[in-house]
């Protein structure tokens, strides 16, 4: 998801939105300090993961934010459903785990109205 996230940051910058990208590579231990510092600056957080948002990175970040640094949060990942097998590109498309979804989620979170 790092590649799609980097693409999204580039697209957001073209739209005049400054985005900070953290690569949280482990849930345990989670980098609480980095999450808190980023949320304190941005006031908005989007987590992006290529598996279920339930019990994953988004949930762990939500716990950190709720205890230490409240911020608006959106989680991108697979919703509560069974997984399927396939080629990576096909699965990213199926579960809508692409840069355009990150960008649209960011704009929605910020209250921006963007037309394509």
C-alpha positions as CSV (number, residue, x, y, z in Angstrom):
1,X,0.0,0.0,0.0
2,X,3.0,2.3,0.3
3,X,3.2,2.7,-3.5
4,X,-0.5,3.7,-3.8
5,X,-0.1,6.0,-0.8
6,X,2.8,7.7,-2.3
7,X,0.8,8.2,-5.5
8,X,-2.0,9.7,-3.5
9,X,0.3,12.1,-1.7
10,X,1.6,13.3,-5.1
11,X,-2.0,13.8,-6.4
12,X,-3.0,15.6,-3.2
13,X,0.0,17.9,-3.6
14,X,-1.1,18.8,-7.1
15,X,-4.5,19.8,-5.6
16,X,-2.8,22.0,-3.1
17,X,-3.2,19.6,-0.1
18,X,-0.1,19.0,2.0
19,X,-0.1,15.4,3.2
20,X,2.3,13.7,5.7
21,X,2.9,10.0,5.0
22,X,3.9,7.7,7.8
23,X,5.0,4.1,7.0
24,X,3.9,2.1,10.1
25,X,5.4,-1.2,9.4
26,X,4.4,-3.0,12.6
27,X,1.2,-2.9,14.7
28,X,3.0,-4.3,17.7
29,X,4.9,-2.4,18.8
30,X,3.2,0.6,17.2
31,X,5.0,3.9,16.8
32,X,2.7,5.9,19.1
33,X,5.0,8.9,19.2
34,X,5.0,9.2,15.4
35,X,1.3,8.8,15.2
36,X,0.6,11.4,18.0
37,X,3.1,13.9,16.5
38,X,1.6,13.6,13.0
39,X,-2.0,13.8,14.2
40,X,-1.2,16.9,16.3
41,X,0.1,18.6,13.2
42,X,-2.5,17.5,10.7
43,X,-5.7,16.9,12.8
44,X,-6.7,14.3,10.2
45,X,-5.6,10.7,9.8
46,X,-6.2,8.1,7.1
47,X,-5.0,4.6,7.6
48,X,-4.4,2.4,4.5
49,X,-4.0,-1.3,4.7
50,X,-4.4,-4.3,2.3
51,X,-6.4,-6.4,4.7
52,X,-9.3,-6.0,7.0
53,X,-9.8,-2.7,8.7
54,X,-11.1,-4.6,11.8
55,X,-8.4,-5.4,14.2
56,X,-5.6,-4.1,11.9
57,X,-3.6,-0.9,11.5
58,X,-6.7,1.3,11.5
59,X,-7.9,-0.1,14.8
60,X,-4.5,0.2,16.4
61,X,-4.2,3.8,15.2
62,X,-7.7,4.6,16.5
63,X,-6.7,3.3,19.9
64,X,-3.6,5.6,20.0
65,X,-5.6,8.6,18.8
66,X,-8.5,8.0,21.3
67,X,-6.1,7.8,24.2
68,X,-3.6,10.5,23.3
69,X,-4.4,12.8,20.4
70,X,-8.0,13.0,19.1
71,X,-8.1,13.5,15.3
72,X,-10.5,12.9,12.5
73,X,-9.9,9.3,11.2
74,X,-10.8,7.3,8.2
75,X,-9.7,3.7,7.6
76,X,-9.1,2.3,4.1
77,X,-8.8,-1.4,3.7
78,X,-11.0,-4.4,3.1
79,X,-14.3,-4.1,4.9
80,X,-15.8,-6.9,7.0
81,X,-15.8,-9.7,4.4
82,X,-14.1,-12.9,3.4
83,X,-10.9,-12.6,1.3
84,X,-10.5,-13.9,-2.2
85,X,-7.5,-15.0,-4.2
86,X,-6.2,-13.4,-7.3
87,X,-3.4,-11.3,-8.8
88,X,-2.3,-8.3,-6.7
89,X,-3.5,-5.7,-9.2
90,X,-6.9,-7.4,-9.6
91,X,-7.3,-7.5,-5.8
92,X,-6.3,-3.9,-5.3
93,X,-8.9,-2.9,-7.9
94,X,-11.6,-5.3,-6.4
95,X,-11.2,-3.9,-2.9
96,X,-10.7,-0.3,-4.2
97,X,-7.2,0.0,-2.6
98,X,-5.9,2.5,-5.1
99,X,-4.5,6.0,-4.9
100,X,-7.7,7.6,-6.2
101,X,-9.6,6.2,-3.2
102,X,-7.1,7.6,-0.8
103,X,-7.3,11.0,-2.5
104,X,-11.1,11.0,-2.5
105,X,-11.2,9.9,1.1
106,X,-8.7,12.7,2.0
107,X,-10.8,15.3,0.2
108,X,-14.0,14.0,1.9
109,X,-12.3,14.1,5.3
110,X,-11.1,17.7,4.7
111,X,-14.5,18.8,3.5
112,X,-13.2,19.5,0.0
113,X,-15.5,19.3,-2.9
114,X,-13.6,18.0,-5.9
115,X,-15.0,17.3,-9.3
116,X,-13.4,15.0,-11.8
